[in-house]
Amino acid sequence: AVSEEASFSSQLPQHGGLTTNKMKAADPLSLSGSSEVKRLMSLYFALCTKRPSLLRLVFDIYGQAPKIVKQTIQEFLHLVPILTGASGPPSPELLHIISDPPSGSEDLLRLVLELLMKNPPSPNLIATVIHLYETKLKDATILIPMLSSLSKQEVLPIFPRLVDLPLDKFQKALDPILQGSAHSGPALTPTEALVALHDIVPEKERIALKKASCYLVLFQIMDACSACFEQRMVFTEQVLTKALSQMVERNPLPLLLMRTVIQAIDAYPTLVDFVMEILSKLVVKQLWKTPKLWVGFMKCVSQTQPHSFRVLLQLPPPQLENALNKYPHLRGSLAAYASQPKVRASLSRSILSVLGLSVEHLQRSRAPSHLNAQDTSSSVQGATLT
């Protein structure tokens, strides 16, 4: 093995001087063609197979390397056994490089991790990448290659960081979480992923992510939820039913709960009866004490009338009055519904009063017309007497 390595080393200077001492100083212009670059790279990667510590130099030069060199490095990566897992778990030398990659080598690191993750990753490799993310490379995209191999307990703590990614990268991250790998099941079910999105606390993450406003975090969660709704084959009617059933039991209630309820009924109108059950539970939980949820609740009952009439009549009088003032078009049809004998018999006097159906209201509504008739008669009589 030593003589073979010496043979490779002796050839390298003849092709541009790319030994471990001279590779950084090589003039990119001297690499006149792709065939020359490929020949040099094949020789160097052959040496790396024998001595993994030499890979450090590849990472060192990658950031400043010309495009043709970068392309060739990427092309040859899958031929290096220590990078594909063909030679077993990553060597200590490779783990050391991953734990402290040179500046500018982040793209190369992602490619290497994608290769390594095609086989079941060792606990040491997972721990190294997570430590790198937590301490040095605060870019959650570095975690994407390994997401299919993580457990639920490992994914949930980093889930808010994945939501902070641009939407296309979040979608790229979500797929392996939901699909898992050939060696392990999915980290999260679609139901668990949707609930995890709603469990993110914007104010807490605003501080952790150093955002200027919690609304920025909230908008990212909203975009992520909308992306989930677009995957109708994954986030099915059954998934939404399970997720909403869990969310309505949360304390405090998720801030985006009502937005998701409205999205669910828009996507799956057949969920209307289930949604009415959710709204009834929210009345019991007095959701009007959370103004943002109350606004969404009123919008939902407006959109789902007449199905929502039963829910509206469960509200306390002040909240019912507030809802009818916000959506006055509901008043007439709700009063007509409440006038049905069986429905009316179940309602309190205060609710009937809000709807204008109490005995007192009805008497007052008749009184003016009766008095006006008397006044008119009196006026006519007075006119005759004069």
SEVOLO-132318 format. One line per field, with one value per residue (C-alpha): residue number from 1; x, y, z. Coordinates in nm, 2 decimals, decimal comma, m for minus. Example, Ala and Ser with C-alpha at 12.3 -4.5 7.8 and 13.67 -1.06 7.14 Angstrom:
k c(1	2)
x c(1,23	1,37)
y c(m0,45	m0,11)
z c(0,78	0,71)
***
This chain:
k c(1	2	3	4	5	6	7	8	9	10	11	12	13	14	15	16	17	18	19	20	21	22	23	24	25	26	27	28	29	30	31	32	33	34	35	36	37	38	39	40	41	42	43	44	45	46	47	48	49	50	51	52	53	54	55	56	57	58	59	60	61	62	63	64	65	66	67	68	69	70	71	72	73	74	75	76	77	78	79	80	81	82	83	84	85	86	87	88	89	90	91	92	93	94	95	96	97	98	99	100	101	102	103	104	105	106	107	108	109	110	111	112	113	114	115	116	117	118	119	120	121	122	123	124	125	126	127	128	129	130	131	132	133	134	135	136	137	138	139	140	141	142	143	144	145	146	147	148	149	150	151	152	153	154	155	156	157	158	159	160	161	162	163	164	165	166	167	168	169	170	171	172	173	174	175	176	177	178	179	180	181	182	183	184	185	186	187	188	189	190	191	192	193	194	195	196	197	198	199	200	201	202	203	204	205	206	207	208	209	210	211	212	213	214	215	216	217	218	219	220	221	222	223	224	225	226	227	228	229	230	231	232	233	234	235	236	237	238	239	240	241	242	243	244	245	246	247	248	249	250	251	252	253	254	255	256	257	258	259	260	261	262	263	264	265	266	267	268	269	270	271	272	273	274	275	276	277	278	279	280	281	282	283	284	285	286	287	288	289	290	291	292	293	294	295	296	297	298	299	300	301	302	303	304	305	306	307	308	309	310	311	312	313	314	315	316	317	318	319	320	321	322	323	324	325	326	327	328	329	330	331	332	333	334	335	336	337	338	339	340	341	342	343	344	345	346	347	348	349	350	351	352	353	354	355	356	357	358	359	360	361	362	363	364	365	366	367	368	369	370	371	372	373	374	375	376	377	378	379	380	381	382	383	384	385	386)
x c(0,00	0,29	0,46	0,13	0,08	0,43	0,37	0,06	0,25	0,53	0,29	0,11	0,38	0,41	0,04	0,04	0,22	m0,10	0,07	m0,08	0,18	0,13	m0,24	m0,35	m0,09	m0,17	m0,25	m0,61	m0,51	m0,26	m0,54	m0,61	m0,88	m1,13	m0,95	m0,64	m0,85	m1,02	m0,69	m0,54	m0,86	m0,87	m0,51	m0,57	m0,89	m0,72	m0,47	m0,76	m0,89	m0,56	m0,52	m0,85	m0,68	m0,60	m0,96	m0,91	m0,72	m1,02	m1,24	m0,98	m0,95	m1,32	m1,44	m1,18	m1,16	m1,25	m1,58	m1,43	m1,25	m1,57	m1,76	m1,49	m1,48	m1,86	m1,83	m1,57	m1,72	m1,93	m1,62	m1,45	m1,54	m1,49	m1,75	m2,01	m2,00	m1,88	m1,58	m1,79	m1,87	m1,70	m1,34	m1,24	m1,05	m1,37	m1,58	m1,32	m1,36	m1,74	m1,72	m1,52	m1,55	m1,35	m1,53	m1,67	m1,70	m2,06	m2,20	m1,94	m2,02	m2,39	m2,30	m2,08	m2,35	m2,60	m2,37	m2,30	m2,68	m2,75	m2,65	m2,77	m2,58	m2,38	m2,47	m2,13	m2,21	m2,56	m2,42	m2,14	m2,37	m2,62	m2,33	m2,20	m2,54	m2,58	m2,24	m2,10	m2,30	m2,64	m2,80	m3,07	m3,02	m2,71	m2,96	m3,17	m2,96	m2,99	m3,36	m3,48	m3,26	m3,37	m3,62	m3,93	m3,74	m3,45	m3,67	m3,91	m3,65	m3,52	m3,86	m3,89	m3,55	m3,67	m3,98	m3,74	m3,59	m3,72	m4,04	m3,89	m3,63	m3,88	m4,08	m3,75	m3,70	m4,05	m4,05	m3,77	m3,93	m4,26	m4,11	m3,82	m3,56	m3,53	m3,36	m3,60	m3,96	m4,08	m3,98	m4,33	m4,67	m4,85	m5,08	m4,78	m4,61	m4,92	m4,96	m4,59	m4,63	m4,91	m4,71	m4,44	m4,47	m4,39	m4,27	m4,03	m3,89	m3,86	m3,61	m3,43	m3,41	m3,34	m3,64	m3,75	m4,11	m4,30	m4,53	m4,24	m4,24	m4,61	m4,61	m4,36	m4,57	m4,87	m4,68	m4,56	m4,92	m5,04	m4,77	m4,90	m5,26	m5,13	m5,02	m5,37	m5,25	m5,05	m5,26	m5,59	m5,93	m5,85	m5,51	m5,68	m5,95	m5,69	m5,47	m5,76	m5,89	m5,55	m5,50	m5,84	m5,73	m5,41	m5,38	m5,32	m5,50	m5,27	m5,27	m5,34	m5,60	m5,90	m5,71	m5,65	m6,01	m6,12	m5,86	m5,98	m6,35	m6,25	m6,05	m6,29	m6,65	m6,76	m6,59	m6,86	m7,02	m6,68	m6,59	m6,92	m6,80	m6,47	m6,65	m6,87	m6,56	m6,41	m6,72	m6,68	m6,32	m6,43	m6,20	m6,34	m6,08	m5,82	m5,91	m5,72	m5,90	m6,23	m6,20	m6,14	m6,43	m6,67	m6,55	m6,59	m6,95	m7,03	m6,90	m7,06	m7,41	m7,68	m7,48	m7,33	m7,66	m7,66	m7,31	m7,39	m7,68	m7,44	m7,26	m7,32	m7,54	m7,26	m7,06	m7,36	m7,44	m7,08	m7,09	m7,42	m7,29	m6,98	m7,19	m7,53	m7,65	m7,67	m7,93	m8,24	m8,18	m8,05	m8,37	m8,58	m8,40	m8,44	m8,81	m8,87	m9,07	m8,82	m8,52	m8,69	m8,79	m8,42	m8,31	m8,27	m8,46	m8,14	m8,05	m8,40	m8,37	m8,05	m8,24	m8,54	m8,76	m8,83	m9,19	m9,08	m8,93	m9,23	m9,46	m9,24	m9,23	m9,61	m9,67	m9,55	m9,78	m10,08	m9,99	m9,94	m10,29	m10,43	m10,24	m10,36	m10,72	m10,68	m10,55	m10,83	m11,08	m10,91	m10,91	m11,28	m11,36	m11,18)
y c(0,00	0,24	0,17	0,23	0,56	0,67	0,58	0,81	1,08	1,07	1,13	1,43	1,70	1,61	1,72	2,06	2,00	1,91	1,75	1,82	2,10	2,26	2,20	2,53	2,72	2,56	2,81	2,74	2,86	2,58	2,33	2,37	2,11	1,91	1,58	1,72	1,81	1,48	1,29	1,49	1,45	1,08	1,04	1,26	1,09	0,75	0,88	1,00	0,64	0,54	0,84	1,00	1,30	1,42	1,50	1,81	1,97	1,91	2,10	2,37	2,46	2,41	2,75	2,93	2,66	2,75	2,61	2,33	2,20	2,22	2,02	1,76	1,72	1,67	1,42	1,21	1,21	0,90	0,71	0,75	0,46	0,65	0,91	0,66	0,44	0,15	0,12	0,13	0,41	0,75	0,75	0,97	1,20	1,25	1,32	1,58	1,75	1,75	1,89	2,19	2,25	2,53	2,84	2,81	2,44	2,42	2,31	2,03	1,93	1,89	1,67	1,45	1,42	1,32	1,04	0,93	0,92	0,67	0,41	0,40	0,68	0,60	0,76	0,94	1,09	1,21	1,36	1,53	1,70	1,81	1,95	2,13	2,29	2,39	2,54	2,67	2,64	2,79	2,68	2,42	2,31	2,12	1,89	1,80	1,51	1,33	1,40	1,07	0,89	1,09	0,99	1,19	1,30	1,43	1,61	1,79	2,02	2,13	2,16	2,54	2,59	2,40	2,62	2,92	2,81	2,94	2,77	2,55	2,43	2,36	2,15	1,96	1,90	1,79	1,51	1,29	1,36	1,21	0,94	0,81	0,59	0,23	0,17	0,36	0,47	0,83	1,06	1,22	1,12	1,39	1,45	1,49	1,73	1,95	1,96	2,04	2,34	2,47	2,40	2,65	2,96	3,27	3,49	3,22	3,15	3,52	3,55	3,22	3,32	3,69	3,80	4,16	4,06	3,75	3,82	3,72	3,38	3,36	3,43	3,15	2,90	3,01	2,95	2,61	2,51	2,62	2,41	2,11	2,18	2,17	1,81	1,66	1,31	1,34	1,58	1,40	1,46	1,20	1,36	1,70	1,55	1,38	1,70	1,94	1,70	1,71	2,09	2,18	2,01	2,21	2,47	2,73	2,69	2,72	3,08	2,96	2,70	2,89	2,97	2,60	2,51	2,75	2,61	2,26	2,34	2,51	2,21	1,94	2,07	1,73	1,81	2,06	1,84	1,77	2,14	2,22	1,99	2,17	2,51	2,38	2,27	2,61	2,78	2,56	2,68	3,04	3,12	3,48	3,55	3,52	3,80	3,66	3,32	3,49	3,69	3,36	3,19	3,46	3,44	3,06	3,07	3,33	3,12	2,79	2,92	2,77	2,48	2,71	2,84	2,57	2,68	3,05	2,98	2,82	3,15	3,37	3,67	3,93	3,72	3,64	4,01	4,08	3,82	3,95	4,31	4,19	4,00	4,16	3,95	3,65	3,81	3,76	3,40	3,31	3,46	3,26	2,94	3,02	3,08	2,71	2,58	2,31	2,54	2,83	2,61	2,54	2,90	3,13	3,46	3,65	3,48	3,54	3,90	3,93	3,79	4,02	3,72	3,76	3,84	4,19	4,26	4,13	4,34	4,65	4,59	4,59	4,88	5,17	5,07	5,05	5,39	5,54	5,43	5,60	5,92	5,93	5,88	6,16	6,39	6,33	6,39	6,71	6,84	6,77	6,96	7,27)
z c(0,00	0,08	m0,25	m0,44	m0,26	m0,34	m0,70	m0,71	m0,53	m0,78	m1,06	m0,92	m0,96	m1,33	m1,38	m1,23	m0,89	m0,70	m0,40	m0,06	m0,02	m0,36	m0,44	m0,29	m0,49	m0,83	m1,09	m1,21	m1,56	m1,59	m1,57	m1,94	m1,99	m1,81	m1,89	m1,72	m1,41	m1,41	m1,43	m1,14	m0,93	m0,99	m0,87	m0,56	m0,46	m0,49	m0,24	m0,02	m0,01	0,13	0,36	0,46	0,62	0,27	0,21	0,42	0,14	m0,10	0,15	0,19	m0,18	m0,27	m0,19	m0,41	m0,68	m1,03	m1,16	m1,36	m1,05	m0,84	m1,11	m1,12	m0,75	m0,74	m1,02	m0,85	m0,50	m0,55	m0,65	m0,32	m0,09	0,23	0,11	0,00	0,31	0,11	0,33	0,65	0,90	0,84	0,96	1,25	1,00	0,80	1,11	1,21	0,88	0,90	1,25	1,14	0,77	0,61	0,51	0,16	0,16	0,28	m0,06	m0,08	0,28	0,18	m0,12	0,10	0,36	0,09	m0,02	0,34	0,42	0,14	0,40	0,76	0,93	1,24	1,57	1,56	1,22	1,33	1,65	1,46	1,21	1,48	1,69	1,38	1,32	1,69	1,74	1,41	1,09	1,18	0,85	0,88	0,52	0,64	0,83	0,53	0,40	0,74	0,81	0,68	0,94	1,24	1,50	1,61	1,93	1,72	1,46	1,68	1,85	1,51	1,34	1,39	1,23	0,92	0,90	0,91	0,58	0,24	0,15	m0,12	0,11	0,39	0,14	0,05	0,42	0,49	0,24	0,41	0,75	0,63	0,42	0,62	0,45	0,35	0,69	0,91	0,93	0,90	1,18	1,18	1,04	0,84	1,15	1,38	1,13	1,11	1,49	1,53	1,30	1,52	1,84	1,73	1,96	1,74	2,03	2,16	1,81	1,73	2,01	1,92	1,55	1,63	1,42	1,43	1,49	1,59	1,29	1,06	1,23	1,21	0,84	0,79	0,98	0,77	0,45	0,57	0,66	0,32	0,16	0,35	0,23	m0,13	m0,08	m0,09	m0,13	0,20	0,41	0,36	0,52	0,78	0,86	0,91	1,13	1,36	1,37	1,45	1,72	1,89	1,85	2,00	2,32	2,35	2,63	2,53	2,19	1,89	1,75	1,39	1,49	1,34	1,02	0,97	1,05	0,78	0,54	0,62	0,55	0,23	0,11	0,23	0,26	0,38	0,71	0,80	1,07	1,22	1,22	1,40	1,68	1,69	1,71	2,00	2,19	2,14	2,28	2,60	2,61	2,59	2,29	2,28	2,55	2,28	2,03	1,73	1,77	1,82	1,50	1,31	1,49	1,38	1,02	1,03	1,16	0,90	0,62	0,74	0,80	0,84	0,98	1,24	1,38	1,65	1,75	1,76	1,99	2,24	2,28	2,59	2,51	2,50	2,25	2,04	2,02	1,93	1,65	1,51	1,51	1,33	1,07	1,07	0,78	1,02	1,24	1,04	0,93	1,28	1,44	1,19	1,29	1,66	1,61	1,55	1,85	1,95	1,91	2,09	2,38	2,45	2,45	2,75	2,77	2,74	2,41	2,28	2,38	2,17	1,87	1,93	2,01	2,38	2,49	2,60	2,26	2,07	2,29	2,24	1,86	1,85	2,08	1,85	1,57	1,81	1,97	1,63	1,53	1,84	1,78	1,42	1,54	1,79	1,53	1,30	1,58	1,68	1,33	1,30	1,62	1,51)
***
